[in-house]
Amino acid sequence: MRSTGSGMGCPDWPKCFGQWVPPSDISELPDDYKTKFAVAGKEIADFDPFKTWTEYYNRLVGVLIGLFILLTVVFSFPYLKTQNKKIFWLSFLSFVLVGFQGWIGSIVVSTDLAVYMITIHMLIALVIVALLIYTITASQDFIIPQAKVDSMLKPLAWLMLIVMFIQIILGTQVRESIDEVAKRIDNRDLWLEEMNWVFYVHRSWSLLNIALAIFIHFRFKPLFERQSILYKASLAVILMMCAQTFTGAVLANLSFPGNAQSIHLTLGSLTAGLQIFIFILVFSKTKILEPIK
C-alpha cells in the first residue's frame, strides 16, 4: 500500500467510489468524481485503477483475516468448559480488535492518510498479531525442557521485549517523517537530507537490537536443546534482524525505493512476532524437568 502510494486508492469506506466492487476505468465514474469524493475538504487525485484495486485487495484481505479470527472464536468455545478459558477470551478480544482496526482504517481514509493515524493503524495490527500468537501458543500442550535454572533468563526476555518496542516506536516516527518529507519533496534522492535525529537513533538502535538478540541466543544456548522450538526461534530472530538491517541500509543508501520499504516493514513485523513468541515461550512453556529417580 505504502510503496505504491495506494493509500487513497479508495477515497471512501467501506465502499470504494460509492461501489461495493470498485471501478476499473474512469468511464465508470461521474465527471465530478474528484469533488464528489473529496476527502478532508480536498479534491482527490486522478483516478488510478492500479491504486484503487491495490487498496481494495487490502480491504478484502482484512475481511478474510476477520473471518478466520471469527472461526477461531467459534472453535475456541470448548475452552470455556476448561480451566484454560483465556483461549476463548483472547480469541474474542482479537476479533473485537479486528473490527476496531477496520474502523481505524476508515479514519485513516477520512483524514487523508494522517501520519499519526497510519501509525495507530500499524500498532493495532501488531497487538492483534501478539494476541493471536499468545492464543495459539497457550492452546498447545507442550513443554520445552530447560537444563537448569538461570535467574537472568526472564529479565533478559523482558529487556528484549522493551528494546523491540522502542525500536518499533522509533520506526513509526521515521515513517511519519518520511511521509511528511514526501509531501514536500518528490525527489527521493533528497529525502535522507531531510531526516531528523530519530532516523539516526532508529538506525543505531537496530544494532543494539541485533547485539542483544545474539547475546541472548548464545547466553542461554546451553539451557535448551538444539531441536527445541525456542532455540530455532531465537536463531530465526537473528537472521531476520540481519535481513531487516540490510533492507534498512538499502533504504538509506538507495533513496528509499518503494519495494525495499515494503520488505523492511514486513521483516520488521515478522521479527516482532518472533520476539513476542520467544517471550511467551520463556514465560509459559519452559520448565526444569526433574530427573527420574
Stockholm file with secondary structure:
# STOCKHOLM 1.0

chainA/1-293         MRSTGSGMGCPDWPKCFGQWVPPSDISELPDDYKTKFAVAGKEIADFDPFKTWTEYYNRLVGVLIGLFILLTVVFSFPYLKTQNKKIFWLSFLSFVLVGFQGWIGSIVVSTDLAVYMITIHMLIALVIVALLIYTITASQDFIIPQAKVDSMLKPLAWLMLIVMFIQIILGTQVRESIDEVAKRIDNRDLWLEEMNWVFYVHRSWSLLNIALAIFIHFRFKPLFERQSILYKASLAVILMMCAQTFTGAVLANLSFPGNAQSIHLTLGSLTAGLQIFIFILVFSKTKILEPIK
#=GR chainA/1-293 SS CTTTTCTTSSCSSSSBTTBSSCCSSGGGSCTTHHHHTCBTTBCCCCCCHHHHHHHHHHHHHHHHHHHHHHHHHHHTGGGGGSSCTHHHHHHHHHHHHHHHHHHHHHHHHHTTSCHHHHHHHHHHHHHHHHHHHHHHHHHSCCCEEESSCCTTHHHHHHHHHHHHHHHHHHHHHHHHHHHHHHHHCCCGGGHHHHCCHHHHHHHHHHHHHHHHHHHHHHHSGGGSCTTSHHHHHHHHHHHHHHHHHHHHHHHHHTTCCHHHHHHHHHHHHHHHHHHHHHHHHHHHTEEECCCCC
#=GC SS_cons         CTTTTCTTSSCSSSSBTTBSSCCSSGGGSCTTHHHHTCBTTBCCCCCCHHHHHHHHHHHHHHHHHHHHHHHHHHHTGGGGGSSCTHHHHHHHHHHHHHHHHHHHHHHHHHTTSCHHHHHHHHHHHHHHHHHHHHHHHHHSCCCEEESSCCTTHHHHHHHHHHHHHHHHHHHHHHHHHHHHHHHHCCCGGGHHHHCCHHHHHHHHHHHHHHHHHHHHHHHSGGGSCTTSHHHHHHHHHHHHHHHHHHHHHHHHHTTCCHHHHHHHHHHHHHHHHHHHHHHHHHHHTEEECCCCC
//
